[in-house]
């Protein structure tokens, strides 16, 4: 790619909103200069840093809308999980690649530019490892390349079925690894990511139910010191109760007792915390990876965002089971959950006169960049040119600018207001159309036909 320049009518930079902004890129799609004035290719609209999606289970896109019928007994996260296992056991490597590519197109069109893939379908449907144990994660790499999205692959460490090393259940047989084979997966992915700035590798110990601290320490010892670590924690009340029964500690307490949390850690969900746990997690530097629409769909509960962010805690967002794929919808759901719980408005604005949408959006792209360990999260020199452009000509944005435009996108407009998306300087979504969406959609439909037979 040659060096390029883009000119925007309006852009959100670290210095605030600016008009008539020219951004210069090098041949690798990294920003070299941002300044006033015209020059380069003009892109009409409102340019903002693209948001990373820090928590994705791509295989769950396949079951979208198929778990919304009431069962004979009380429905819960745990009954949903059994249904999910049934779907997960069916996908071949080709199927996963097709499903993931379609999902990643949907993410890009919504305004995301990086995905954190929490990938735990490691083996064949009967639990037999593939000849390359990283096969399924490599298919996510391939899907991301086809879609043009940045990816931080987070192969999932999964060994047990409950706290204290309980045996796994049959539905988990595709997920299971010991330390040596798991590190082989990480090594193979690292080799494939080498030299590609859009690919990063970390790990995702599934949860303290699925790994023991001893196993996780063994794996962490084999990682680069800055590799990101994402872990589900305290998503469900039953998980908290089971952890208390096992060791007398709650999941976040146990995690913080066993490990020195820093900003390389992302605590996914962290829904059920005591005030003391919440303060300790916020002050540790770890990022809370929130998935508000999935958490609502699964009946998880409400994250204490007002208190956590009030303590300086960092957040990021993910679409998890992909019941919706939209940074605007997840940020809106996060704010509305706090309003419903506390019977208030503008709960997360951060202070009088501040824009709620701006506060939430700033938190999401900053925390997301740290969580993904990718050079994104700002329209500034040294960052990759990952930019979302809102359609200033859309009727919903008539008369709107700057923070008011962000508020309108997040609280009224959602995905239809996203017109263009750039990843590393590549114009992957142009006038709401993804560059490869027709072929990727055909492959996705073919995969669904295979899976429905």
N, C-alpha and C positions, 0 to 999 in steps of 0.2 A: 504494500500500500504506500502511495506517495504522501508526502506532507500535504495538508489541506487547511483551509480556513472556512469557518462558518460564521455567518452574521445572523444574530437574533434580534427581534424587536425588543424583547424583554427577557432577562435571565436572572435567576437567583444564584448569586455567588456568595462566598464567605463574607464579603463586605456588605451584603444585603442585595436588594433589588436594584438592577441597573437597566437602563434603556440603551438600545443601539450598541450591542455587545458583539465584539468579534473574538472568536476563539480559534487559536492556531494549534494544529496537531503535528506531531512527527509521523514518520512512516509506520510506527507501531500503534498508532491510535492514542498516544498519550498527549495530554495537553501541555503545550510549551509556553503559551502566552494567552492572557485574557485581558482585553482592554476596550476602551470606547472607540467608536467610529465604525464606518462601514468598510466592507472588503470581504472577499470570499463568497461562497455560496450562501444566498439568502434563504433562511428557513423562517417562514412566517409563524408566529405563535409565541407562547410563553414557555421558556426553557427552564427546567428544573433538574437537579440531579436525580437520576433514576434510583429507585429503591431496590435493595436486595430482598429477595424472598428467602428467609433463612431456614425455613423448615418445610420440606416437601417429602411426601411419600408418593412417588409418581405412580406406583402400581394401583393406588387407590382411586386414581382418576377413572379407571375402568368400571368401578362400582357406583359412580355418581348417580344418585337418584334411586338406587336399587335397595336401599336399606331404610326406606321411609314408610314401611307398613308395620302396623302394630303386631307384636307377637302374642301368643296365648297368655303369657305372664307379663310381669312388669318389665318394660324395656329399659335398658341401661347401657352404659359404655361397654359393659362386659358381655351383654348379648350381642351388641354391634360387633365386638371384637371377634366373636365366633363366626359371624357372617363374613367378616373381612378375611379371616383365615381361609374360608372356603374359596373366595375369589383369588386370593394370593397363590393358592396351590395350583392354579390353572395356567398361569402365564408362562410362555416359553421365552427364551431370550429375544426372538424376533418380535413377539408380542410386546414385551416390555419396552423395547426400543421404539416401536410404533406409538405406543400409548404415551411414553415420555416425550417424544418429539411433538405430538399434538398438544400436550400439556404445556410444553415450553413455549410454543407459539402463542398459546392463550395468555401465558404470563407476560410475554413481550408486548402483546397488544394491549394489555392492561397497564403497562408502565413499569414492570419489573425489568431488570437487566442482568441479574445474577440469581442463580438458584442454589440453595444449600440442600443437596439431595441426601436425605437420611435413609440409606438404602440397605434393606435387610433381606431381600430375596437373593440369597447367595447361591443356593444349590438347586438341583433338579427337583421336580415335584415330589419324588420319593425320598428326598434328602441326600441323594448321591451327589458329591461335588462334581462340577464340570472339570474338564481337563485343565482349563485355566480357572483357578478358584475365584478370580476377579471378573469372570465372564459377565455377570449381570450388571455390575458397576461399570464395566467398560461399555456396555450397551447404553448406559446413561450418558457417558462421555460422547458416544457417537450421536445420540439424540440431541445433545446440547450443541454439538458442532453443526449438525444439519439445521437446527433452528437458529443458530447464531447467538445463543445466550451464554453468558459466563457461568461457570459452575464451580462450586466447591463441593467435591464428592466426599461424603461422610459415611463410609462403609460401617455397618452396624455390628458391634460386638454383642453377641447374644449366646448365652450358654445354659441358662437355667430357667425354670418355670416359676420361680418365686423366691422370696427372701431366704437367705441362708443356704442357697444351692439346691433348692427343690428341683426334682426332675422336670424336664420340659414336657409339654403335652404334644400329641401328634401333629396338631395344626402348626406347630412351630418348627417342624423338621427342616424347612428350607432355610431357616435363619441361623442355625447353630454352628459355632466354630470354637476350637481351642486356640490358645494364644499363638502357637506357631503358624497354623494355617491362616489365621486372621492377619498376622503381620505379613504373610506372603501376599495376601490381597492388597494390603496397603503399599507394599513394595512395588507390585506390578502396576498399580495405579500411578504411583509416583514416577515410574519410568515413562509411562504414557503422557504424563503431564509436563515432563521436563521440557523447558524451552517454550511453553505455551502460556502466555501471561493470563489467558482467560480460564485456565484450569488450575485449581488448587486442591490439595488433599488434606483431609483431617480424619477424625474418627467420631463415631457416635455410639458410646456404650448405651445400649437401649434404655436401661433404667437400672436402679439398684435391685430390682426384682430379677433382672436377667443376667447381671454380672455380680460377682463378689468384689469387694475392694482389692483383694489379693490379685485376682485375675486382671483387674483394670490397671493396677500398678505395674504388673508385668508387661502389659501392652504399652502403657505410656512410656516406660523405660526404653522401648524400641522406636520411639517417634522423634522427629526433630523437635527442639525445645519450644518452638512457636506454633506447632501444628494445632489447629482449632479442635476443641473437644465439645461436642454437644450431647446432652443427656436429658431424657424425659425425667421429670421429677415432680412429685406431689400433684399429679393431674387429677386424681380421684380420691375421694374420702376413704374408700376401701383400701387403697394403696397406703394411705397414712395409717389407718388402723392396723393393717397387716405389718407394717414396719414397726409400729409401737409394740405389737405382740411379739415380734421377733427379737428386738433389741432394746426396747424402752425408749427409742428415739424416733422422731419424725423424719421423713425422707430428707428434707433440706438440712436438718441437724446432722443426720448421719453423713451426708455428702460433705458437709463442711468440716466435720470431725476427721474424716478420712483423707481429705484432699485440701491442698492449699489453692483455693479458687482465685483466679486472676481473670483478666479480660480475654484470655484464650478460651475460657469456658463460657458456654451458653446453656443456661438452665431453661429447657423447653417447658412451657406451661407454668410451673411453679405456682399453681393456682391456690393451693391450700397451705398457707403459712401462718404461724403466729406472728404477732408484731415484732417479737425479738428476732425470729428467723428472717422476716422481711428486711429489717434494718441491717442485719448481718450480711445478707445477700447483696443488698444495695451497696454497702460499703466495701464489699470484696472486690468490686470491679467487674464481676461476672455480669453478663448480659442476660436479661430475661427475654427469651424468645417466645413471643405471644402469638397465638393463632385464634383470634377472637371469634371468627365465624365458625370454625371447626369446634372450638370449645363450647359455643352455644349449641351447635347441632348435636353434640354428644352429651350435652347436659353436664359438663364438667363443673361449672361454677364460675365465679367472677374473680379475676385477678385484682389484687389491691393496688391498682395503678396510681391513684392519687397519692397514697402513702409512699409507695416505692419510688416514684419519680420525685416526690417531695424530699426524699432522703438522698437525692442525687443518683438514683439507680438508672442504669442504661437499659433501654428496651430496643427490640427489633421485632419485625413481624414476619409471619410465614402463613402460607395457605394450607399446610398440613394435609388434610384429606381432600382438599380442593372442592369442597361443597360450593365455594365461590372462589374465584381467582381474581383478586382485585385489591391493590393496596388501599384504594379509597374505601372500599367496603369494610376491610378489616380495621382500618383506623377509625372509621365511623362506629363500628360495633364496639370497639374498645371504649370510646368516649361515651356511647349510649349506655353501656353496661354500668359505668360509674354513675351516670345520671339516674338510671333506674334504681340502683341500690341506695343512693343517697338522696334521691328526690331533689335534684339540683340541676343546674345547667352550666355548660362550659367548665366542666370539672377539671379538665387537664390543660386549660389555657396557660396556667403558670403565673397569672397575676392580672390585675386590672388593666383593661385596654389591650391585652394581648390576644392575638388570633389563635383560636384552638387548633384550626387546621395547620397553621404554620408550626406551632409548637409540636404537634404530633408528627408532622412530616419531617421536621428537622431531626427529631429523636429517631425516627425510623431509618433515615438514610445514614445517619452517623453511627447508630448502634449496629445497623446491618453491615456496614463496611468493616467494622471491627470484628463482628461475628464471623464474616466470610473470609477475613484476612485477604481481601482484595483491594487494589488501589482505586477505590471508587468513593462516592459519597460527597463529592464537591465538584463544582465547575471551577477548577483552579489548576495552576501549573503543578505537574507531578502526578496528577490523577488521570485515570483512564477516561476517555470521552464517552461516558455512559450517561445519556441525557434523554429525558422524556419531554416531549413538546405538547403542550395543551393547545387546543384549537381556539384561538382568541376570537374567531369568527362564529363560533357556535352560539346559537341564541341564548343558551344558559349563561354564557360568559359576556353577554352584551353589557357594557358599562362596568365590567369587572376588571380589576388589575391587581397585581402583586398579591398580598395576603388575602384579599377578598376573592381572588380567582382560586387560590388554594382552598379556601373555605367552601367555595361553590363546588369545586371538583369533589372534595371529600364528603360534603354533606348533602349534595344534590345531584351532581352529574355522574360520578363514577366513570366507568370505562369508556362511554361514548365521547368523553372530552379528550381522550388521548388520541392524537393524530399521528405523531411520528415518534420513533424510538431509535436511538443510536447506541450501539455497543462497540466500544473500542474504535469509534469513528465510522463504523459500518452502519449504513442506513437500513436497519433490518425491518422496520415498520415504516411505510411511507403512505401517507394519506389513508391510514387505518388498514392497510393491506400488508401482510407479511410477505417477504420476498419468496418464500417457499411454501406458503400455506396450502396451496391446492394439492401439491404432491403429498405433503405430509398428511393432509386430511384424507386423501385416498388410501394411504397406507394404514391410517388409523381405522377407517371403516372396514378395510380388509381384515385387520386384526380382530375387530369386534365380530365379524362374520365367522371367523375361525373359532372364536371363544364361545359363540352362541350355538355351535353345532354339537 
